[in-house]
């Protein structure tokens, strides 16, 4: 809704100005981005790249330990930020727009990947009390996250349920309408880590493990 964005101070008065949104699947091994026209939902382009954090370690546990060392968390955060900015810029160039035209973004990843992107220490996910720093990061300013898009852009960071059920799983449940289904359905998300959710609108149960 352009009028809502304009009232929020995100858009100027020029209706002809292109407005784009960026969707990010922040995987442990692979990062996938989609560029979307916010006016009509049209897909403007897709891109993917290896997660550069694999240079530190291919698995989550190695990265969590690395983040605890001096400068470790900052390096992991910088690696993924630079990858996102590079891929987003390439996508925009292919679509004939600029990163400045990106006003909204949504990012979903497992709980550890989300913490490393936000620069949060995930140590307590693997030690007592085995909980994340935050469950609902919410909507944050793109500039504070180091994303080179419109300076007024907002970023929805998908919430997590706990250490082993992250925003990527929440995104999958919402996309599949599993939480609204009358019939029982099964959702399987197999990546570097795997999650399985069974249920319908009245109940959902899940399990997770390394794949």
C-alpha positions in Angstrom: 0.0 0.0 0.0 1.9 3.1 -1.3 -0.2 5.5 0.8 0.8 3.7 4.0 4.5 3.7 3.0 4.3 7.4 2.2 2.7 8.2 5.6 5.4 6.2 7.3 8.0 8.4 5.6 9.3 5.5 3.5 8.2 6.9 0.1 8.3 10.3 -1.4 5.5 11.9 -3.3 6.6 10.5 -6.6 4.4 7.5 -7.4 6.6 6.6 -10.3 9.5 5.8 -8.1 10.2 2.1 -8.1 9.8 0.2 -4.9 11.3 -3.2 -4.3 11.4 -5.7 -1.5 14.1 -8.2 -0.7 13.4 -11.7 0.7 16.4 -13.5 2.2 16.7 -17.2 3.1 19.8 -17.2 5.2 20.9 -20.8 5.1 23.9 -22.4 6.9 25.4 -23.5 3.6 23.5 -21.4 1.0 22.0 -18.0 0.9 19.1 -17.3 -1.5 17.6 -13.9 -2.3 14.5 -12.8 -4.2 13.8 -9.3 -5.4 10.1 -8.4 -5.5 8.1 -5.5 -6.9 6.2 -4.2 -3.9 3.4 -2.7 -6.0 2.2 -5.9 -7.6 4.2 -8.8 -6.0 6.0 -9.5 -9.3 9.3 -11.4 -8.9 12.1 -9.2 -10.3 14.9 -11.7 -9.9 16.5 -14.4 -7.8 20.1 -15.0 -6.8 22.0 -17.4 -4.6 25.5 -17.9 -3.2 27.5 -20.0 -0.8 27.4 -18.7 2.7 30.9 -17.2 3.2 30.8 -18.3 6.8 31.7 -21.8 5.6 35.3 -20.5 5.4 35.2 -20.5 9.2 33.3 -23.8 9.6 30.7 -25.8 7.6 28.5 -26.4 10.7 26.7 -24.3 13.2 28.6 -25.6 16.2 32.0 -24.6 14.8 30.7 -21.1 14.1 29.2 -20.7 17.6 32.5 -21.5 19.1 34.3 -19.2 16.7 31.9 -16.4 17.6 33.0 -16.6 21.3 36.6 -15.8 20.4 37.8 -12.2 20.2 36.6 -10.6 17.0 34.9 -13.8 15.9 31.3 -12.6 16.1 32.2 -9.4 14.2 33.9 -11.3 11.4 31.0 -13.8 11.0 28.6 -10.9 10.9 30.7 -9.0 8.3 31.0 -12.0 6.1 27.3 -12.5 5.7 26.5 -8.7 5.4 29.0 -8.3 2.6 27.5 -11.3 0.8 24.0 -10.0 1.1 25.0 -6.5 -0.1 26.9 -7.9 -3.1 24.0 -10.2 -4.1 21.4 -7.5 -3.6 23.4 -5.0 -5.7 23.7 -7.6 -8.6 20.0 -8.4 -8.4 19.1 -4.7 -8.6 21.4 -4.1 -11.6 19.8 -7.0 -13.5 16.3 -5.6 -12.7 17.3 -2.1 -13.8 16.9 -0.5 -10.4 19.4 0.4 -7.6 19.7 -0.9 -4.0 18.3 2.5 -2.9 15.0 1.3 -4.4 14.7 -1.5 -1.8 12.4 -0.3 1.0 11.5 -3.5 2.7 13.2 -6.8 3.4 12.4 -10.0 5.2 15.1 -12.4 6.5 14.6 -15.9 7.7 17.2 -18.3 9.0 17.8 -20.8 11.7 18.2 -19.4 15.2 22.0 -19.5 15.2 22.3 -18.0 11.7 19.9 -15.2 12.8 22.0 -14.5 15.9 25.2 -14.4 13.9 23.6 -12.0 11.4 22.5 -9.7 14.2 25.8 -9.9 15.9 24.3 -11.6 19.0 26.4 -14.2 21.0 24.7 -17.6 20.5 26.8 -19.3 23.2 23.9 -20.0 25.5 22.2 -22.0 22.8 24.7 -24.8 23.4 25.2 -24.2 27.1 23.0 -23.8 30.2 20.3 -22.6 30.0 20.2 -23.6 26.2 18.1 -20.6 25.1 18.6 -17.9 22.4 19.4 -14.3 23.3 16.2 -13.3 21.6 13.1 -15.0 20.2 11.5 -12.1 18.4 14.0 -9.7 16.8 11.1 -7.9 15.1 11.4 -5.1 12.6 14.8 -3.3 12.5 16.3 -0.5 10.5 18.3 -1.7 7.5 21.0 0.8 8.2 21.6 -0.5 11.7 22.1 -4.0 10.2 24.7 -2.8 7.7 22.5 -3.5 4.7 23.2 -1.1 1.8 19.7 -0.4 0.7 17.4 2.6 1.1 18.5 4.3 4.4 14.8 4.3 5.5 14.3 0.6 4.7 12.9 -1.7 7.3 13.8 -5.4 7.8 11.6 -8.0 9.3 13.8 -10.7 10.9 11.6 -13.8 11.4 11.1 -15.0 15.0 12.3 -18.3 16.3 10.7 -20.7 18.7 13.9 -21.8 20.4 17.4 -22.9 19.8 16.4 -25.6 17.2 13.4 -24.1 15.6 14.2 -20.9 13.8 12.7 -18.2 11.5 13.2 -20.4 8.4 10.8 -23.0 9.9 8.3 -20.3 10.9 8.5 -18.9 7.3 7.8 -22.4 5.9 4.8 -22.9 8.2 3.3 -19.6 7.2 4.0 -20.1 3.5 2.4 -23.5 3.6 -0.6 -22.3 5.7 0.1 -25.2 8.0 -1.2 -23.2 10.9 -4.5 -22.6 9.1 -5.1 -26.1 7.7 -8.0 -28.2 8.8 -6.3 -31.4 7.8 -3.1 -32.8 9.3 -0.1 -32.0 7.1 3.6 -32.7 7.3 6.3 -30.1 6.6 9.9 -31.3 6.0 12.7 -28.7 5.7 15.9 -30.4 4.8 19.0 -28.3 4.6 22.3 -28.5 6.5 19.9 -28.9 9.4 16.5 -30.6 9.1 13.2 -29.8 10.8 10.0 -31.7 10.6 6.6 -30.3 11.6 3.4 -32.2 11.9 0.0 -30.7 12.6 -2.9 -28.4 11.6 -4.5 -25.2 12.8 -5.2 -26.5 16.4 -1.8 -28.1 17.1 1.7 -28.4 15.8 4.6 -30.6 16.9 8.1 -30.7 15.6 11.6 -32.2 15.8 15.0 -31.1 14.5 18.4 -32.5 13.9 21.6 -32.3 11.8 21.1 -33.5 8.3 
